[in-house]
Structure formats: C-alpha cells, structure tokens
C-alpha cells in the first residue's frame, strides 16, 4: 500500500507558525523529487516548494520565500514544511505530491486568520 499522509495543519493567527509533515508508506521518498502543493478555495493548485532526490530544495513559490522551509528526514521517510509568518493568503489545503511516483496525499488544511 503506497500512501502519502499529511498532518500538522490547523488554524493560526496572522504571523503564526505551523509545521506540516508528509509521511510515506510503501515508497522511499528520498528516491524521488517531491513537492508541497497548495490549493485555495476557488483557485487552482500551485506548487509551494520542491526537493530533489539529493535533498536539495530547488524551488519555493515567490510569495513564500523567506517564510517557508522544506526539509526531509530520510530515516523517518517524512517531508516537512515549516511555515512561519503566516498570512491569510496562505490559507489552503496543503498536500505533498510526486509526479515521478504519480501520487499525492489527501492534504491538511491550513487556515490563517487576520
């Protein structure tokens, strides 16, 4: 059973922080490029960040640069997204995804109040 399961979402105030996790089962995520993607209500999905198999984060969405940090723990087979200085426009369903595997998780909701 190959799955990606996200956790860590919630409701925070403007300027708050959250750390999202994406734990994989049935697949070793360090073998593949992985992304965090978000989808806000009424909008299309947008890639937030991307990490390659070597562990280098080569992409951040412009609006999150300097506020979000993506990382990976190979021993735990888990991706993280540390989100600081959150803004209301960050409100969205966040999910991890890999085109190489052809898999996305169900997502975790992040809501930021002003």
C-alpha positions, 0 to 999 in steps of 0.5 A, a space after each residue: 500500500 503506497 500512501 502519502 499522509 499529511 498532518 500538522 495543519 490547523 488554524 493560526 493567527 496572522 504571523 503564526 507558525 505551523 509545521 506540516 509533515 508528509 509521511 510515506 508508506 510503501 515508497 522511499 521518498 528520498 528516491 524521488 523529487 517531491 513537492 508541497 502543493 497548495 490549493 485555495 478555495 476557488 483557485 487552482 493548485 500551485 506548487 509551494 516548494 520542491 526537493 530533489 532526490 539529493 535533498 536539495 530544495 530547488 524551488 519555493 513559490 515567490 510569495 513564500 520565500 523567506 517564510 517557508 522551509 522544506 526539509 526531509 528526514 530520510 530515516 523517518 521517510 517524512 517531508 516537512 514544511 515549516 511555515 512561519 509568518 503566516 498570512 491569510 493568503 496562505 490559507 489552503 489545503 496543503 498536500 505533498 505530491 510526486 509526479 515521478 511516483 504519480 501520487 499525492 496525499 489527501 492534504 491538511 488544511 491550513 487556515 490563517 486568520 487576520 
